[in-house]
Amino acid sequence: MATIKMNRAKSAAAAISYALGSNRMKQETKDWLIKHGCPPGALKNNDRAVVRSGINISPTYANAEMKAVRQHANGDTVKNQAVRIIQSFSADDLDITSPENWQICNDIGYEFARRAFGGLDDENQDGYYPPYQIAVYTHVDGKGHKLHNHIIVNKTNLHDSKQWTVDNLDQEWRSFREINDAVCREYGLKITQERSKKVKKTISERELELKGQYVWKNDLRTRIDEALAEIRKKNINLEDALKARGVDVRRRGQNGISYAFIDEEGKKRISRGKRLGTNYERESVDGYEQEIKQQREQQERAREAARSVRLDVRRSTIDAVQNHQQQLEQSVGDAGERVERVGARKQAVIELVRSIQQAVDRSIALMKHLRADFERRKAEMKRFQNKIRQFDVKSYKDLEQQMCLVAKVAEQSKKTAAPKAIVAVTLRDELPENSSNPLIAATADMTQYLVMIDQGVWSGRQFEFSGREKEALEKATPEQLKKINGIAKRQAKRLSGIVDEAVERQKKNAERLRAVRNRGKRYRR
């Protein structure tokens, strides 16, 4: 993994002098490299910069060339003359004992600087090289024994002589970091997925950790972490939690915070939050406390809401049980009333069935009575037929004449005109024998039969309904049968009265006729 650090250099000459390091490589550095496998021949040069390169400049004479450009542009009066970038590589990416890796390290620094300061990707275009003087020096010394580049950039633009400026150096550094990661990927180096400054550790701290020695900043961070964890569990402030662990906290100004404690060696140690990492800065600590406070307030409101909800649920449950009990009682009462009504309806149905049965029984008795009456009338008609068989009856008119002649013998002289009257009255009262309604036809037949029996003019044959009338009567209800019987009786009674009146008028007419005839005879005498 390659990392970069960037800052401004007031003196470009000083920065170049340190980066070039003429005759400044220490012998202990050479010894360490040779001991770990570096070829001795690669270390003949005593300069700190084992590999050097430049863009728009000669790295060996970079100081003089950069100064000439600044003097030409502004008289070399700018406050910060250069930008210094340190690009470091881990031992896993580039082995510091391999001279080939020294050149690769310098190539990566060169490509990063070219892109970072405006160079285009197309080598054939004019803007492939950026408009700045850039020198790249590769070092193999340092406490960590890591390959790293010193990149020195003259801030004066070669095209317009303006100074390289940025509004936000941190934001510019982040963009440089993205370019650095892209170049490292192209060279096959590993890139960490996420960078963090939550915990800041110096090289000295890391070396002590590797040796297993006590690091007082780690001790301080541990005490602060424990205090932060405790205030989340208990309702106490950070100052009390830190004080219980021997740490005094002091807030300075609007954003400053520092921590002081006595370490294991009995020394008083003081560190600002930003020296420990972003987790220990005032903004992070105050935000953490505020977050815990808000969470507790939310939990308290949630508990209050839960208690309120439980009370509301309890009240609503009681109301629901009471309403259900009332509804149940009302349902029981309604069920009792429905049972009573069903019982009453059942009794009414029983009474109706009983009345229908009685009506059927009466209809059957009536039919038996009519049958007996019919048999009696039939017997009378037989006796009557025996009396008139001696007469020659060829037509309906002959029957009328013969009926007149035997009136005295049969004592039926008053009713000789009955058949004609029966036919006329039956048709006039809309009781045709051939009606489309079989019940009406049956009623007409019964009426005619009863009238003829009453008048003594039945022919003697056995009375019988037609097949259509029998089928209708078998399907008729007791009420219909009762109604048919009543209609037939009432019509027969009414028609018999009409026939009697007609016979009576006929008798009177005959008497008047005889009286007229007798007067004529008396006169002729």
Buried (B, 14 or more C-beta within 10 A) or exposed (E): BBBBEBEEBEEBBBBBBBBBBEEEBEEEBBEBBBEEEBEEEBBEEEBBBBBBBBBBBEBBEBBEBBBEBBEEBEEBEBEBBBBBBBBBBBEEBBBBBBBEBBBBBBBBBBBBBBBBBEBBEEEEEEEEBBBBBBBBBBBBBBEBBBBBBBBBBBBBBBEEEEBBEEEEEEEBBEEBBEBBBEBBEEBEBEEEEEEEEEEBBEEEBEEBEEEEEEBBBBBBBEBBEBBBEBBEEEEEEBBEBBEEBEBBBEBEEEEEBBBBBEBEEEEEBEBBBBBBBBBBBBEBBBEBBEEBEEEEEEEEEEEEEEEEEEEEEEEEEEEEEEEEEEEEEEEEEEEEEEEEEEEEEEEEEEEEEEEEEEBBEBBEEBEEEBEEEBEEBBEBBEEBEEEBEEEEBEEEEEBBEBBBEBBEEBEBBBBBBBBEBBEBBBEEBEBEBEBEEBBBBBBBBBBBBBBBBBBBBBEBEEBEBBEEBEEBBEEBEBEBBBBBBEBBBEBBEBBBEBBBEBBEEBBEEEEEEEEEEEEEEEEEE
